[in-house]
Amino acid sequence: MNNKELIDKLNTQKALSKYEWVQLFRSFSQEDRLYAADLARHIALERFGKKVYIRGIVEFTNYCKNDCYYCGIRCSNRNAQRYRLNKEEILSCCDEGRALGFMSFVLQGGEDPRYSLEQMCDIVRAIKQHHPDCAVTLSLGELSEQAYKALYEAGADRYLLRHETADAAHYAKLHPESLTLAHRMECLRALKKIGYQTGCGMMIGSPYQTPECLAEDMLFIKAFEPHMVGVGPFLPHKDTPFKDCPPGSYETTLFVLSLIRIMLPQTLLPATTALGTVHPLGREEGIKAGANVVMPNLSPTAVRKKYMLYDNKICTGDESAQCIACLKGRLAAIGYEIVESRGDYSAVGDR
Ligand code: SAH
């Protein structure tokens, strides 16, 4: 089968074999990519119209106990200027976000044990109390099942935990020994079982990634049926062991976004900040290739430059209000608009 036939097969059967995925990732042309983007865009238009959901990210701590080789806030980076936001600061980011039309907040941070489970639950409860009509997403890394449960009971609706790569050997090349794919997967299964709308995802072009790794990612995503999938290019950070590695490919990232949309028509798929960093029109092109979510930053301007997962991250000098105004303009330029909505996952796929 040629690549176009494989993409058609994915569209009708919603699955490919490992062998077929590998062929596609090894040999796709720009024409194949644009063919997939066209299909994916139409699928997204059918489900979501020209409407894009927004999530406001509050990057509340850049302390991290982990040492992931790719990440700029890894614990051994002595050059990172560390910060933490307290409950009041986090709440005021959400208040500001709500006033700007956000109804979905993502608390993301390094794995920072300084926040106790009780404190995190208290923060989640406070956000839900102030904004009962809004959704809270957590992105706090790997915790125990009991902790995930307590946070869910405190009111958290969603959890983002990228699997990073579904190939165990590749996972071991990106992380120290203390972190394993098996445990990451265990966390993902626990999150889904508890009832979270759960997001997995991976970087495109991370060091040592092969077409086989991407094939494993697609098979995993198909089997796991996540509610959200976060995909962006790997980008090097100057203070990490991967500082000299090349960035992930912009085109491959767009292709993967389209393939995920074709495979899982109803999934929530962000055009990520990393995609907007690797190319000035990355987020717009992501939407045109099948994504339906953008995740602007709601962190206080004073800390934005400190949450540097990779070099040259965009929007770190802006106020939240500027960011949303800028995005509205960018989306309007391609004929899309931001909706004021929680943007929940819907299995039936109606608007
Ligand atoms: N501590 C949380 C949040 C991690 S940061 C957790 O473990 O889930 C969110 C995501 O940023 C990561 O899952 C990773 O996929 C991505 N990321 C980290 N460093 C990156 C880099 N150098 N380039 C691109 N994406 C990166």
Boltz pocket constraint, residues with backbone or C-beta under 6 A from the ligand:
constraints:
  - pocket:
      binder: B
      contacts: [[A, 70], [A, 71], [A, 72], [A, 108], [A, 109], [A, 110], [A, 111], [A, 139], [A, 140], [A, 141], [A, 142], [A, 160], [A, 161], [A, 162], [A, 164], [A, 201], [A, 202], [A, 203], [A, 232], [A, 233], [A, 234], [A, 235], [A, 236], [A, 237], [A, 274], [A, 309], [A, 310]]
      max_distance: 6.0
